[in-house]
Amino acid sequence: GDKNAADKAAVDMMRKVLNSVSMDGIVVIGEGEKDEAPMLYCGEQIGDGSLQPKVDIAVDPLDGTTLTAQGRNGAISVIAVAERGALFDPGPCMYMEKLAVGPHVDPDSVSLDYPIKHNLKWVAKALDKPVSDVTVVILDRPRHLDIIKQCREAGARIRLISDGDVAGAIEVAKAGTAVDIMMGVGGTPEGVIAACALKCMGGHIQGRLWPRSEEERRIAVERGYDLNKILTIDDLCKGNDVFFAATGVSDGDLLRGVRYYSGGASTCSIVMRCKSGTVRFIETHHKWGKPSVTNLDPMEQPRGSVSTHPVW
């Protein structure tokens, strides 16, 4: 029932595993600023001390902390990796407007600047079905009441999700999906992570920074952020050297959750690579009695020390 404890457990283990990987990684999207998060904070250097490859890392150790704490569906653990300098740094702007569509929709036919009715019409046209058969996935938040109203007035269907819009964005690009477009305001870090996944899948996402207060707006402008600019998928995630992976924590439309049994557990993951366009679903069976990367010493030890080797 403690969402903070659930998040801490996810952060601790993800950092431990990442520090065993041969790379020179910088956390671009993490758990917050250094003074806000003790581990996986933005700017933290991770890896086993190797000098190559130099990569940007985006993590959401537990996308759906409240879902997990309440035993509800849809929580996942997510990581994306790209070459150094490829990932968008949102700075102080923790929220953004988003619009995500699958690979069959021309990204130039929809826009955050266009009326919702227009976007739904062009998604329907691209998918060769009436607007009444278009399903929109939206975070269930009071700020989205007007978007929901406009979607319903246009005749579209609505799927409200309580949390976890990374999975919602991925769903719009998945083959045989039941949803067609995602829109609304959500976390900027999740938007960057979703961009990595959609780039691997051939989908598209647009974003526009959405300051929550005048103070956040002032800081963003002072740091040089253009709050009116529509960020494309290439602004959020540059290049094609991109990898994405997610593992289900609790059952969801995208991934099955963790299953425990005597002596072990099973997990279901999705793994993507942009260069090849491959999307793999992997079921893994873990044996507690066998050596694995989770047998590492605590990661309070310096990067590159002997503690980064498994202890059998």
Secondary structure, 3 states (H helix, E strand, C coil): CCHHHHHHHHHHHHHHHHCCCCCEEEEEECCCCCCCCCCCCCCCEECCCCCCCEEEEEEEEEECHHHHHCCCCCCEEEEEEEECCCECCCCCCCEEEEEEECCCCCHHHCCCCCCHHHHHHHHHHHHCCCHHHCEEEEECCHHHHHHHHHHHHHCCEEEEECCCHHHHHHHHHCCCCCCCEEEEEEEHHHHHHHHHHHHHHCCEEEEEECCCCHHHHHHHHHCCCCCCCCECHHHHECCCCEEEEEEECCCCCCCCCCEEECCEEEEEEEEEECCCCEEEEEEEEEECCCCCHHHCCCCCCCCCCHHHCCCC
